[in-house]
Amino acid sequence: MSWFKREDGEYEPGSAGSLPDASDSAERNVRTEGLWIKCLGCRQVVWKAELEANLNVCPKCQHHFKIGARQSISMLLEPGYELVDGGLRSTDPLKFSDVKSYKSRLRKAQEQTGLNDAILNAVGMLGPHPVVVSAMEYGFIGGSMGAVVGETIARAADQARTTRKPLIVVAASGGARMMEGVVSLMQMAKISTALGQLDDAKVPYICVLTDPTTGGVTASFAMLGDLNIAEPGALIGFAGPRVIEQTIRQKLPEGFQRSEFLLERGFLDAVVHRRQLKAYLVRALEFLHA
Ligand SMILES: [Zn+2]
């Protein structure tokens, strides 16, 4: 999507080849991958090992780099968690093709991420709490939501309900997956229904919104948590700022669609630094369970 463009030569860990149309991404990674990377927040050069040791948060300016689904899960859950619901693959229901066929895009994303689609479910312990976690992978076609993502999150919600374990979803998505057309839009209803049932059963659901969370994902499950919390500086919105500016013919305010802006206006319950995220979730689950 055009509003997520990064500048040439910049690299984010966990998002290798994340741009759906970046046919040159492999070449770009080879060129820039090294011991040092330039921070997208402060533009300073950061030692990569130091960045990784710091949960991929810039030690100088606290810019939160994108992380993948695997890393989100291993950051939140105690060792010994189990990955579940991983067997689903998209059937390409529309036999979609633009400059490339959707099938070949899927194949490439699967090779690059080692995942079947833009989602991973896990069951394990978050501190003292048994939980179900569903984490999105932005590196897989922009974390877009097709039938597999929808079904996998719905299964996580169902499992949370039947086992009475709280559900944590880590959202990172450019929105619905266009290559699946209306099928991708139907996932909004499917997941929302599963979350409605989870709510009826009074099992807590917390959504963690990371950079970026947009489109149909924001318009459905990412805003339906008992708690909706975000990482600092995350882009969260439905349409992109450029589209909104063109529609309302007004300049948007500074920081529009960023976590802090949305917190101030009541869209979010908290903005939590990645380093404090786990401790925050443990406390929140104690509170919600009580
Ligand atoms: Zn920085």
Residues whose N, C-alpha, C, O or C-beta is under 5 A from the ligand:
A	BS01	ZN	C39 G41 C42 R43 C58 K60 C61 Q62 H63
